[in-house]
Amino acid sequence: MTTTTSPIQGLHHVTAISTSAQGNVDFYAGVLGLRFVKKTVNFDDPGTYHLYFGDELGRPGSAITFFPWENAYRGQVGTGQVSITHYSVPEGSLAFWRERLSSNGARLIAEEAIFGEDRLVAADPDGLLIALVATADDEREAWTTNEIAADVAIRGFHGATLSLRDGEGVAKILTELFGYEKLAEETARVGVVIRFAVPNGNAARFIDLHVGDELPQGVEGAGTVHHIAFSVPDRAAQKQVQEIIAKAGFHVTPQIDRDYFHAIYFRTPGGVLFEVATDEPGFTRDEEAHHLGEGLKLPTQHEPLRSRIEQVLPKLTLPGAAA
Ligand code: ZN
């Protein structure tokens, strides 16, 4: 069953598990210079935060989100997971990032070239792997800070690497259900990496499948990605993808209102949880663009518990703010 009419546009967001909410703010808003665009709670566990970092508006293809559980066990990055989240940075900026990451205590994992692109792979304080990929043709406007100017700033996601023992099932989903095309294949230190891209997609249109029998088995926990979300324009397009997924035999959830987007989820062969999320309504739904991230936003069902929730959540200090 092949479709060439998938409305998937590339990545929407990546959601990961962490230990410290303040640690997320310090690293993603402070060290990486992303904008802290939304402070809300885990809808299923309102005593913990759900934090969003992205570009000026947290546009689809830029937003990384965290569930910080202060006592979470550390996971293991490996198969059945999104193993590396890729950010796009300007060409010539990797020296700046090498220096900035190491002077802020981030662990540098590799400096390498893959598919003709130079990249720096580093671990965040919980061990989550990110790659800063030097890209020449990314027209997106970056969010900048006092310490990170436009000539080096992150523009948003470039893509993601999924690690799998066997990549066939996910490759089929990408190409037959989501409209991706296989671009290239490279041998890695362990296994192979196969690159896919969605034609005419957003700037976060790349997915690499790192496939190998000997790759370490992933264990969910702090420092690992919980799920990866693909972007569709609206709920009608999402409905269309939901039908395509169901017809292919996967168990896909109903459309769920996540306040800032609508979501459907399904588990892919090998274990990676996929979400398909709408571009509407976005993070300006309940805060003006220049005030994003300032208030604690609660979903309607948890609003009656606001005072109790505010008591249990740790206070967060933004970079540059007076302590
Ligand atoms: Zn999500």
py3Dmol code that shows the C-alpha trace and the ligand (Angstrom):
import py3Dmol

protein = """\
ATOM      1  CA  MET A   1       0.000   0.000   0.000  1.00  0.00           C
ATOM      2  CA  THR A   2       1.717   3.162  -1.152  1.00  0.00           C
ATOM      3  CA  THR A   3       0.687   6.729  -0.786  1.00  0.00           C
ATOM      4  CA  THR A   4       2.300   9.735  -2.389  1.00  0.00           C
ATOM      5  CA  THR A   5      -0.141  12.163  -0.818  1.00  0.00           C
ATOM      6  CA  SER A   6       0.915  12.070   2.827  1.00  0.00           C
ATOM      7  CA  PRO A   7       0.487  15.476   4.478  1.00  0.00           C
ATOM      8  CA  ILE A   8       3.472  14.873   6.825  1.00  0.00           C
ATOM      9  CA  GLN A   9       5.791  17.914   6.678  1.00  0.00           C
ATOM     10  CA  GLY A  10       8.789  16.790   8.762  1.00  0.00           C
ATOM     11  CA  LEU A  11       9.321  16.989  12.510  1.00  0.00           C
ATOM     12  CA  HIS A  12       6.941  18.757  14.883  1.00  0.00           C
ATOM     13  CA  HIS A  13       8.554  18.191  18.299  1.00  0.00           C
ATOM     14  CA  VAL A  14      10.689  15.773  20.294  1.00  0.00           C
ATOM     15  CA  THR A  15       9.761  14.910  23.888  1.00  0.00           C
ATOM     16  CA  ALA A  16      12.329  13.600  26.351  1.00  0.00           C
ATOM     17  CA  ILE A  17      12.603  12.550  29.984  1.00  0.00           C
ATOM     18  CA  SER A  18      14.915  14.423  32.319  1.00  0.00           C
ATOM     19  CA  THR A  19      15.693  14.702  36.012  1.00  0.00           C
ATOM     20  CA  SER A  20      15.921  18.398  36.791  1.00  0.00           C
ATOM     21  CA  ALA A  21      13.548  21.067  35.469  1.00  0.00           C
ATOM     22  CA  GLN A  22      16.094  23.758  36.349  1.00  0.00           C
ATOM     23  CA  GLY A  23      18.758  21.677  34.617  1.00  0.00           C
ATOM     24  CA  ASN A  24      16.646  21.715  31.433  1.00  0.00           C
ATOM     25  CA  VAL A  25      16.229  25.487  31.624  1.00  0.00           C
ATOM     26  CA  ASP A  26      19.952  26.019  32.261  1.00  0.00           C
ATOM     27  CA  PHE A  27      21.016  23.823  29.361  1.00  0.00           C
ATOM     28  CA  TYR A  28      18.385  24.401  26.665  1.00  0.00           C
ATOM     29  CA  ALA A  29      17.611  28.084  27.304  1.00  0.00           C
ATOM     30  CA  GLY A  30      21.013  28.973  28.792  1.00  0.00           C
ATOM     31  CA  VAL A  31      23.731  26.978  27.034  1.00  0.00           C
ATOM     32  CA  LEU A  32      21.919  26.274  23.741  1.00  0.00           C
ATOM     33  CA  GLY A  33      20.092  29.614  23.732  1.00  0.00           C
ATOM     34  CA  LEU A  34      16.658  28.288  22.762  1.00  0.00           C
ATOM     35  CA  ARG A  35      13.595  30.215  23.791  1.00  0.00           C
ATOM     36  CA  PHE A  36      11.678  28.859  26.789  1.00  0.00           C
ATOM     37  CA  VAL A  37       8.263  28.972  25.123  1.00  0.00           C
ATOM     38  CA  LYS A  38       5.914  27.160  27.497  1.00  0.00           C
ATOM     39  CA  LYS A  39       5.765  26.171  31.122  1.00  0.00           C
ATOM     40  CA  THR A  40       2.956  23.714  31.721  1.00  0.00           C
ATOM     41  CA  VAL A  41       2.460  20.381  33.493  1.00  0.00           C
ATOM     42  CA  ASN A  42       2.339  16.758  32.446  1.00  0.00           C
ATOM     43  CA  PHE A  43      -1.374  16.301  31.646  1.00  0.00           C
ATOM     44  CA  ASP A  44      -1.306  12.818  33.200  1.00  0.00           C
ATOM     45  CA  ASP A  45       0.859  13.813  36.183  1.00  0.00           C
ATOM     46  CA  PRO A  46       0.131  17.483  36.980  1.00  0.00           C
ATOM     47  CA  GLY A  47       2.594  17.563  39.883  1.00  0.00           C
ATOM     48  CA  THR A  48       5.449  17.564  37.348  1.00  0.00           C
ATOM     49  CA  TYR A  49       6.364  20.091  34.713  1.00  0.00           C
ATOM     50  CA  HIS A  50       6.142  19.821  30.974  1.00  0.00           C
ATOM     51  CA  LEU A  51       8.658  22.314  29.582  1.00  0.00           C
ATOM     52  CA  TYR A  52       9.001  23.470  25.960  1.00  0.00           C
ATOM     53  CA  PHE A  53      12.011  25.078  24.279  1.00  0.00           C
ATOM     54  CA  GLY A  54      12.165  26.228  20.671  1.00  0.00           C
ATOM     55  CA  ASP A  55      12.471  29.164  18.328  1.00  0.00           C
ATOM     56  CA  GLU A  56      10.677  32.492  18.820  1.00  0.00           C
ATOM     57  CA  LEU A  57       7.243  30.839  18.714  1.00  0.00           C
ATOM     58  CA  GLY A  58       8.178  27.218  19.313  1.00  0.00           C
ATOM     59  CA  ARG A  59       7.298  26.583  15.701  1.00  0.00           C
ATOM     60  CA  PRO A  60       6.840  23.010  14.471  1.00  0.00           C
ATOM     61  CA  GLY A  61      10.281  21.619  13.723  1.00  0.00           C
ATOM     62  CA  SER A  62      11.935  23.543  16.565  1.00  0.00           C
ATOM     63  CA  ALA A  63      10.365  22.421  19.844  1.00  0.00           C
ATOM     64  CA  ILE A  64      12.035  20.069  22.308  1.00  0.00           C
ATOM     65  CA  THR A  65       9.915  19.258  25.354  1.00  0.00           C
ATOM     66  CA  PHE A  66      10.741  17.629  28.681  1.00  0.00           C
ATOM     67  CA  PHE A  67       9.052  15.707  31.427  1.00  0.00           C
ATOM     68  CA  PRO A  68      11.401  16.365  34.357  1.00  0.00           C
ATOM     69  CA  TRP A  69      11.075  13.850  37.168  1.00  0.00           C
ATOM     70  CA  GLU A  70      13.632  14.811  39.816  1.00  0.00           C
ATOM     71  CA  ASN A  71      14.006  11.181  40.957  1.00  0.00           C
ATOM     72  CA  ALA A  72      13.827   9.499  37.559  1.00  0.00           C
ATOM     73  CA  TYR A  73      16.212   6.654  36.916  1.00  0.00           C
ATOM     74  CA  ARG A  74      18.784   7.331  34.268  1.00  0.00           C
ATOM     75  CA  GLY A  75      17.901   5.542  31.023  1.00  0.00           C
ATOM     76  CA  GLN A  76      20.207   4.146  28.381  1.00  0.00           C
ATOM     77  CA  VAL A  77      20.296   5.589  24.878  1.00  0.00           C
ATOM     78  CA  GLY A  78      20.001   2.762  22.374  1.00  0.00           C
ATOM     79  CA  THR A  79      17.790   0.726  20.096  1.00  0.00           C
ATOM     80  CA  GLY A  80      14.045   1.282  20.101  1.00  0.00           C
ATOM     81  CA  GLN A  81      14.594   5.002  20.633  1.00  0.00           C
ATOM     82  CA  VAL A  82      15.308   8.317  19.029  1.00  0.00           C
ATOM     83  CA  SER A  83      19.010   8.182  19.864  1.00  0.00           C
ATOM     84  CA  ILE A  84      20.154  11.620  18.598  1.00  0.00           C
ATOM     85  CA  THR A  85      18.148  14.817  18.158  1.00  0.00           C
ATOM     86  CA  HIS A  86      19.685  16.987  15.421  1.00  0.00           C
ATOM     87  CA  TYR A  87      19.779  20.777  15.490  1.00  0.00           C
ATOM     88  CA  SER A  88      20.646  22.958  12.524  1.00  0.00           C
ATOM     89  CA  VAL A  89      23.357  25.590  13.094  1.00  0.00           C
ATOM     90  CA  PRO A  90      25.076  27.894  10.579  1.00  0.00           C
ATOM     91  CA  GLU A  91      28.138  26.680   8.696  1.00  0.00           C
ATOM     92  CA  GLY A  92      31.301  27.809  10.435  1.00  0.00           C
ATOM     93  CA  SER A  93      29.701  27.832  13.904  1.00  0.00           C
ATOM     94  CA  LEU A  94      30.895  24.445  15.197  1.00  0.00           C
ATOM     95  CA  ALA A  95      34.078  25.891  16.767  1.00  0.00           C
ATOM     96  CA  PHE A  96      31.915  28.326  18.741  1.00  0.00           C
ATOM     97  CA  TRP A  97      29.699  25.472  19.909  1.00  0.00           C
ATOM     98  CA  ARG A  98      32.627  23.179  20.788  1.00  0.00           C
ATOM     99  CA  GLU A  99      34.012  25.897  23.044  1.00  0.00           C
ATOM    100  CA  ARG A 100      30.628  26.856  24.498  1.00  0.00           C
ATOM    101  CA  LEU A 101      29.574  23.291  25.267  1.00  0.00           C
ATOM    102  CA  SER A 102      32.867  22.285  26.842  1.00  0.00           C
ATOM    103  CA  SER A 103      33.186  25.464  28.909  1.00  0.00           C
ATOM    104  CA  ASN A 104      29.689  24.761  30.274  1.00  0.00           C
ATOM    105  CA  GLY A 105      30.557  21.217  31.264  1.00  0.00           C
ATOM    106  CA  ALA A 106      28.678  19.426  28.487  1.00  0.00           C
ATOM    107  CA  ARG A 107      30.166  16.128  27.389  1.00  0.00           C
ATOM    108  CA  LEU A 108      31.370  16.157  23.771  1.00  0.00           C
ATOM    109  CA  ILE A 109      30.802  12.745  22.211  1.00  0.00           C
ATOM    110  CA  ALA A 110      31.981  13.121  18.613  1.00  0.00           C
ATOM    111  CA  GLU A 111      32.961  15.559  15.947  1.00  0.00           C
ATOM    112  CA  GLU A 112      32.310  13.910  12.622  1.00  0.00           C
ATOM    113  CA  ALA A 113      30.970  14.185   9.098  1.00  0.00           C
ATOM    114  CA  ILE A 114      27.986  12.176   7.942  1.00  0.00           C
ATOM    115  CA  PHE A 115      26.099  12.488   4.657  1.00  0.00           C
ATOM    116  CA  GLY A 116      28.473  15.329   3.758  1.00  0.00           C
ATOM    117  CA  GLU A 117      27.560  17.399   6.837  1.00  0.00           C
ATOM    118  CA  ASP A 118      29.870  18.291   9.722  1.00  0.00           C
ATOM    119  CA  ARG A 119      28.386  17.853  13.147  1.00  0.00           C
ATOM    120  CA  LEU A 120      29.176  17.969  16.821  1.00  0.00           C
ATOM    121  CA  VAL A 121      27.482  15.350  19.010  1.00  0.00           C
ATOM    122  CA  ALA A 122      27.138  16.199  22.699  1.00  0.00           C
ATOM    123  CA  ALA A 123      25.253  14.973  25.749  1.00  0.00           C
ATOM    124  CA  ASP A 124      22.987  17.162  27.844  1.00  0.00           C
ATOM    125  CA  PRO A 125      23.278  16.963  31.667  1.00  0.00           C
ATOM    126  CA  ASP A 126      21.055  13.845  31.740  1.00  0.00           C
ATOM    127  CA  GLY A 127      22.914  12.123  28.897  1.00  0.00           C
ATOM    128  CA  LEU A 128      20.442  12.954  26.121  1.00  0.00           C
ATOM    129  CA  LEU A 129      22.341  13.076  22.827  1.00  0.00           C
ATOM    130  CA  ILE A 130      22.063  16.108  20.588  1.00  0.00           C
ATOM    131  CA  ALA A 131      23.878  16.815  17.332  1.00  0.00           C
ATOM    132  CA  LEU A 132      24.616  20.323  16.099  1.00  0.00           C
ATOM    133  CA  VAL A 133      24.708  20.010  12.321  1.00  0.00           C
ATOM    134  CA  ALA A 134      26.335  22.693  10.161  1.00  0.00           C
ATOM    135  CA  THR A 135      23.851  23.445   7.385  1.00  0.00           C
ATOM    136  CA  ALA A 136      24.225  26.013   4.612  1.00  0.00           C
ATOM    137  CA  ASP A 137      20.703  26.401   3.312  1.00  0.00           C
ATOM    138  CA  ASP A 138      18.571  26.867   6.420  1.00  0.00           C
ATOM    139  CA  GLU A 139      16.581  30.091   5.995  1.00  0.00           C
ATOM    140  CA  ARG A 140      14.821  29.957   9.367  1.00  0.00           C
ATOM    141  CA  GLU A 141      15.282  32.890  11.685  1.00  0.00           C
ATOM    142  CA  ALA A 142      17.057  31.843  14.852  1.00  0.00           C
ATOM    143  CA  TRP A 143      16.181  32.901  18.381  1.00  0.00           C
ATOM    144  CA  THR A 144      19.177  34.821  19.712  1.00  0.00           C
ATOM    145  CA  THR A 145      20.402  35.749  23.195  1.00  0.00           C
ATOM    146  CA  ASN A 146      23.040  38.087  24.657  1.00  0.00           C
ATOM    147  CA  GLU A 147      25.588  35.299  24.310  1.00  0.00           C
ATOM    148  CA  ILE A 148      24.434  33.660  21.079  1.00  0.00           C
ATOM    149  CA  ALA A 149      24.210  35.841  17.974  1.00  0.00           C
ATOM    150  CA  ALA A 150      22.430  35.033  14.724  1.00  0.00           C
ATOM    151  CA  ASP A 151      25.627  33.868  12.976  1.00  0.00           C
ATOM    152  CA  VAL A 152      25.910  30.875  15.344  1.00  0.00           C
ATOM    153  CA  ALA A 153      22.411  30.431  16.807  1.00  0.00           C
ATOM    154  CA  ILE A 154      20.334  27.254  16.474  1.00  0.00           C
ATOM    155  CA  ARG A 155      17.635  27.530  13.775  1.00  0.00           C
ATOM    156  CA  GLY A 156      15.550  24.573  14.882  1.00  0.00           C
ATOM    157  CA  PHE A 157      15.714  20.846  14.287  1.00  0.00           C
ATOM    158  CA  HIS A 158      17.459  19.351  11.306  1.00  0.00           C
ATOM    159  CA  GLY A 159      16.159  15.844  11.974  1.00  0.00           C
ATOM    160  CA  ALA A 160      16.664  12.866  14.232  1.00  0.00           C
ATOM    161  CA  THR A 161      18.410   9.507  14.392  1.00  0.00           C
ATOM    162  CA  LEU A 162      16.389   6.455  15.372  1.00  0.00           C
ATOM    163  CA  SER A 163      18.379   3.409  16.508  1.00  0.00           C
ATOM    164  CA  LEU A 164      16.962   0.021  15.642  1.00  0.00           C
ATOM    165  CA  ARG A 165      18.040  -3.606  15.521  1.00  0.00           C
ATOM    166  CA  ASP A 166      15.993  -3.998  12.363  1.00  0.00           C
ATOM    167  CA  GLY A 167      15.034  -0.889  10.417  1.00  0.00           C
ATOM    168  CA  GLU A 168      12.696  -2.389   7.862  1.00  0.00           C
ATOM    169  CA  GLY A 169       9.413  -1.727   9.635  1.00  0.00           C
ATOM    170  CA  VAL A 170      10.135   1.937  10.354  1.00  0.00           C
ATOM    171  CA  ALA A 171      11.586   2.461   6.864  1.00  0.00           C
ATOM    172  CA  LYS A 172       8.298   1.195   5.438  1.00  0.00           C
ATOM    173  CA  ILE A 173       6.288   3.582   7.636  1.00  0.00           C
ATOM    174  CA  LEU A 174       8.436   6.514   6.544  1.00  0.00           C
ATOM    175  CA  THR A 175       8.329   5.727   2.841  1.00  0.00           C
ATOM    176  CA  GLU A 176       4.941   4.072   2.376  1.00  0.00           C
ATOM    177  CA  LEU A 177       2.811   5.921   4.924  1.00  0.00           C
ATOM    178  CA  PHE A 178       4.586   9.243   5.606  1.00  0.00           C
ATOM    179  CA  GLY A 179       5.876  10.162   2.137  1.00  0.00           C
ATOM    180  CA  TYR A 180       9.618  10.106   2.961  1.00  0.00           C
ATOM    181  CA  GLU A 181      12.204   9.121   0.350  1.00  0.00           C
ATOM    182  CA  LYS A 182      15.428   7.234   0.979  1.00  0.00           C
ATOM    183  CA  LEU A 183      18.358   9.541   0.193  1.00  0.00           C
ATOM    184  CA  ALA A 184      21.554   7.701   1.071  1.00  0.00           C
ATOM    185  CA  GLU A 185      23.221   5.070   3.217  1.00  0.00           C
ATOM    186  CA  GLU A 186      26.549   5.164   5.105  1.00  0.00           C
ATOM    187  CA  THR A 187      28.465   2.599   7.080  1.00  0.00           C
ATOM    188  CA  ALA A 188      28.819   3.544  10.755  1.00  0.00           C
ATOM    189  CA  ARG A 189      31.276   2.301  13.415  1.00  0.00           C
ATOM    190  CA  VAL A 190      28.505  -0.130  14.315  1.00  0.00           C
ATOM    191  CA  GLY A 191      25.906  -0.949  11.682  1.00  0.00           C
ATOM    192  CA  VAL A 192      24.666   1.379   8.946  1.00  0.00           C
ATOM    193  CA  VAL A 193      22.875   4.721   8.848  1.00  0.00           C
ATOM    194  CA  ILE A 194      20.137   5.233   6.257  1.00  0.00           C
ATOM    195  CA  ARG A 195      18.914   8.746   5.577  1.00  0.00           C
ATOM    196  CA  PHE A 196      15.349   9.609   4.610  1.00  0.00           C
ATOM    197  CA  ALA A 197      13.793  12.993   3.870  1.00  0.00           C
ATOM    198  CA  VAL A 198      10.319  14.214   3.139  1.00  0.00           C
ATOM    199  CA  PRO A 199      10.344  16.105  -0.183  1.00  0.00           C
ATOM    200  CA  ASN A 200       9.123  19.703   0.097  1.00  0.00           C
ATOM    201  CA  GLY A 201       9.024  19.267   3.863  1.00  0.00           C
ATOM    202  CA  ASN A 202       9.991  21.762   6.544  1.00  0.00           C
ATOM    203  CA  ALA A 203      13.655  22.346   7.469  1.00  0.00           C
ATOM    204  CA  ALA A 204      13.444  19.452   9.975  1.00  0.00           C
ATOM    205  CA  ARG A 205      12.696  16.939   7.274  1.00  0.00           C
ATOM    206  CA  PHE A 206      15.497  14.380   7.792  1.00  0.00           C
ATOM    207  CA  ILE A 207      15.284  11.031   9.559  1.00  0.00           C
ATOM    208  CA  ASP A 208      18.314   8.775   9.910  1.00  0.00           C
ATOM    209  CA  LEU A 209      17.833   5.143  10.802  1.00  0.00           C
ATOM    210  CA  HIS A 210      20.880   3.723  12.573  1.00  0.00           C
ATOM    211  CA  VAL A 211      20.508  -0.009  12.169  1.00  0.00           C
ATOM    212  CA  GLY A 212      22.656  -2.769  13.613  1.00  0.00           C
ATOM    213  CA  ASP A 213      22.408  -6.021  15.575  1.00  0.00           C
ATOM    214  CA  GLU A 214      25.147  -4.947  17.953  1.00  0.00           C
ATOM    215  CA  LEU A 215      23.803  -1.538  18.922  1.00  0.00           C
ATOM    216  CA  PRO A 216      23.101  -1.225  22.666  1.00  0.00           C
ATOM    217  CA  GLN A 217      19.540  -1.855  23.759  1.00  0.00           C
ATOM    218  CA  GLY A 218      17.779   1.348  24.795  1.00  0.00           C
ATOM    219  CA  VAL A 219      16.223   1.638  28.251  1.00  0.00           C
ATOM    220  CA  GLU A 220      13.637   4.346  28.835  1.00  0.00           C
ATOM    221  CA  GLY A 221      14.493   6.804  31.610  1.00  0.00           C
ATOM    222  CA  ALA A 222      16.060  10.193  32.219  1.00  0.00           C
ATOM    223  CA  GLY A 223      18.281  11.237  29.343  1.00  0.00           C
ATOM    224  CA  THR A 224      16.260   9.424  26.692  1.00  0.00           C
ATOM    225  CA  VAL A 225      13.640  10.522  24.183  1.00  0.00           C
ATOM    226  CA  HIS A 226      10.085   9.521  25.059  1.00  0.00           C
ATOM    227  CA  HIS A 227       8.572  10.093  21.611  1.00  0.00           C
ATOM    228  CA  ILE A 228       9.026  11.891  18.324  1.00  0.00           C
ATOM    229  CA  ALA A 229       6.251  13.926  16.716  1.00  0.00           C
ATOM    230  CA  PHE A 230       5.737  14.591  13.011  1.00  0.00           C
ATOM    231  CA  SER A 231       3.999  17.693  11.746  1.00  0.00           C
ATOM    232  CA  VAL A 232       0.741  17.998   9.832  1.00  0.00           C
ATOM    233  CA  PRO A 233      -1.000  21.328   9.132  1.00  0.00           C
ATOM    234  CA  ASP A 234      -4.339  20.666  10.819  1.00  0.00           C
ATOM    235  CA  ARG A 235      -6.810  18.127  12.169  1.00  0.00           C
ATOM    236  CA  ALA A 236      -8.210  17.223   8.754  1.00  0.00           C
ATOM    237  CA  ALA A 237      -4.733  16.248   7.570  1.00  0.00           C
ATOM    238  CA  GLN A 238      -4.181  14.412  10.850  1.00  0.00           C
ATOM    239  CA  LYS A 239      -7.381  12.430  10.330  1.00  0.00           C
ATOM    240  CA  GLN A 240      -6.094  11.437   6.906  1.00  0.00           C
ATOM    241  CA  VAL A 241      -2.796  10.186   8.389  1.00  0.00           C
ATOM    242  CA  GLN A 242      -4.687   8.396  11.175  1.00  0.00           C
ATOM    243  CA  GLU A 243      -6.641   6.441   8.548  1.00  0.00           C
ATOM    244  CA  ILE A 244      -3.465   5.607   6.625  1.00  0.00           C
ATOM    245  CA  ILE A 245      -1.831   4.313   9.829  1.00  0.00           C
ATOM    246  CA  ALA A 246      -4.871   2.289  10.891  1.00  0.00           C
ATOM    247  CA  LYS A 247      -5.252   0.786   7.423  1.00  0.00           C
ATOM    248  CA  ALA A 248      -1.642  -0.392   7.576  1.00  0.00           C
ATOM    249  CA  GLY A 249      -2.564  -2.378  10.698  1.00  0.00           C
ATOM    250  CA  PHE A 250      -1.191  -0.198  13.511  1.00  0.00           C
ATOM    251  CA  HIS A 251      -3.100   0.617  16.653  1.00  0.00           C
ATOM    252  CA  VAL A 252      -3.383   4.395  16.575  1.00  0.00           C
ATOM    253  CA  THR A 253      -4.989   6.564  19.263  1.00  0.00           C
ATOM    254  CA  PRO A 254      -7.919   8.923  18.746  1.00  0.00           C
ATOM    255  CA  GLN A 255      -7.142  12.600  18.173  1.00  0.00           C
ATOM    256  CA  ILE A 256      -6.165  14.038  21.566  1.00  0.00           C
ATOM    257  CA  ASP A 257      -6.262  17.746  22.441  1.00  0.00           C
ATOM    258  CA  ARG A 258      -2.876  18.770  23.883  1.00  0.00           C
ATOM    259  CA  ASP A 259      -3.866  22.458  24.178  1.00  0.00           C
ATOM    260  CA  TYR A 260      -1.090  23.670  21.816  1.00  0.00           C
ATOM    261  CA  PHE A 261      -1.635  21.000  19.155  1.00  0.00           C
ATOM    262  CA  HIS A 262      -3.739  17.927  18.550  1.00  0.00           C
ATOM    263  CA  ALA A 263      -1.993  14.570  18.750  1.00  0.00           C
ATOM    264  CA  ILE A 264      -2.304  10.944  17.662  1.00  0.00           C
ATOM    265  CA  TYR A 265       0.184   8.276  18.735  1.00  0.00           C
ATOM    266  CA  PHE A 266       1.231   4.812  17.625  1.00  0.00           C
ATOM    267  CA  ARG A 267       4.073   2.425  18.522  1.00  0.00           C
ATOM    268  CA  THR A 268       6.308   1.491  15.591  1.00  0.00           C
ATOM    269  CA  PRO A 269       8.080  -1.852  15.001  1.00  0.00           C
ATOM    270  CA  GLY A 270      11.205  -1.883  17.169  1.00  0.00           C
ATOM    271  CA  GLY A 271       9.597   0.250  19.858  1.00  0.00           C
ATOM    272  CA  VAL A 272       9.849   3.940  18.924  1.00  0.00           C
ATOM    273  CA  LEU A 273       6.676   5.854  19.836  1.00  0.00           C
ATOM    274  CA  PHE A 274       5.513   8.083  16.962  1.00  0.00           C
ATOM    275  CA  GLU A 275       3.159  11.019  17.319  1.00  0.00           C
ATOM    276  CA  VAL A 276       1.555  13.049  14.553  1.00  0.00           C
ATOM    277  CA  ALA A 277       0.805  16.593  15.758  1.00  0.00           C
ATOM    278  CA  THR A 278      -0.997  19.537  14.200  1.00  0.00           C
ATOM    279  CA  ASP A 279       0.634  22.907  13.579  1.00  0.00           C
ATOM    280  CA  GLU A 280      -2.458  24.602  14.985  1.00  0.00           C
ATOM    281  CA  PRO A 281      -3.197  26.226  17.382  1.00  0.00           C
ATOM    282  CA  GLY A 282       0.423  26.701  18.580  1.00  0.00           C
ATOM    283  CA  PHE A 283       1.927  28.227  21.705  1.00  0.00           C
ATOM    284  CA  THR A 284       0.380  31.684  21.290  1.00  0.00           C
ATOM    285  CA  ARG A 285      -2.975  30.099  22.090  1.00  0.00           C
ATOM    286  CA  ASP A 286      -2.809  31.269  25.722  1.00  0.00           C
ATOM    287  CA  GLU A 287       0.160  33.698  25.866  1.00  0.00           C
ATOM    288  CA  GLU A 288       1.137  36.568  23.608  1.00  0.00           C
ATOM    289  CA  ALA A 289       4.227  36.016  21.490  1.00  0.00           C
ATOM    290  CA  HIS A 290       6.455  38.319  23.555  1.00  0.00           C
ATOM    291  CA  HIS A 291       5.313  36.722  26.846  1.00  0.00           C
ATOM    292  CA  LEU A 292       5.730  33.054  25.891  1.00  0.00           C
ATOM    293  CA  GLY A 293       6.955  30.868  28.727  1.00  0.00           C
ATOM    294  CA  GLU A 294       6.291  33.418  31.464  1.00  0.00           C
ATOM    295  CA  GLY A 295       3.208  31.986  33.128  1.00  0.00           C
ATOM    296  CA  LEU A 296       2.450  28.535  34.504  1.00  0.00           C
ATOM    297  CA  LYS A 297      -0.188  27.260  32.092  1.00  0.00           C
ATOM    298  CA  LEU A 298      -2.520  24.495  33.227  1.00  0.00           C
ATOM    299  CA  PRO A 299      -4.928  22.481  31.141  1.00  0.00           C
ATOM    300  CA  THR A 300      -8.532  23.326  32.068  1.00  0.00           C
ATOM    301  CA  GLN A 301      -9.072  20.071  33.973  1.00  0.00           C
ATOM    302  CA  HIS A 302      -6.179  20.865  36.341  1.00  0.00           C
ATOM    303  CA  GLU A 303      -6.936  24.581  36.843  1.00  0.00           C
ATOM    304  CA  PRO A 304      -8.903  23.957  40.091  1.00  0.00           C
ATOM    305  CA  LEU A 305      -5.699  22.471  41.581  1.00  0.00           C
ATOM    306  CA  ARG A 306      -3.527  25.461  40.650  1.00  0.00           C
ATOM    307  CA  SER A 307      -2.506  26.532  44.156  1.00  0.00           C
ATOM    308  CA  ARG A 308      -1.534  22.994  45.137  1.00  0.00           C
ATOM    309  CA  ILE A 309       0.318  22.417  41.858  1.00  0.00           C
ATOM    310  CA  GLU A 310       2.226  25.691  42.273  1.00  0.00           C
ATOM    311  CA  GLN A 311       3.315  24.567  45.741  1.00  0.00           C
ATOM    312  CA  VAL A 312       4.798  21.258  44.606  1.00  0.00           C
ATOM    313  CA  LEU A 313       6.521  22.446  41.420  1.00  0.00           C
ATOM    314  CA  PRO A 314      10.094  23.683  41.903  1.00  0.00           C
ATOM    315  CA  LYS A 315      10.650  27.383  41.161  1.00  0.00           C
ATOM    316  CA  LEU A 316      12.569  27.986  37.954  1.00  0.00           C
ATOM    317  CA  THR A 317      15.156  30.692  37.307  1.00  0.00           C
ATOM    318  CA  LEU A 318      15.645  31.756  33.716  1.00  0.00           C
ATOM    319  CA  PRO A 319      19.138  32.473  32.396  1.00  0.00           C
ATOM    320  CA  GLY A 320      20.020  36.125  32.855  1.00  0.00           C
ATOM    321  CA  ALA A 321      17.296  36.622  35.465  1.00  0.00           C
ATOM    322  CA  ALA A 322      18.246  37.839  38.925  1.00  0.00           C
ATOM    323  CA  ALA A 323      18.330  34.870  41.303  1.00  0.00           C
TER     324      ALA A 323
END
"""
ligand_1 = """\
1
ZN
Zn 4.369 14.882 21.902
"""
view = py3Dmol.view(width=600, height=400)
view.addModel(protein, "pdb")
view.setStyle({"model": 0}, {"cartoon": {"style": "trace"}})
view.addModel(ligand_1, "xyz")
view.setStyle({"model": 1}, {"stick": {}})
view.zoomTo()
view.show()
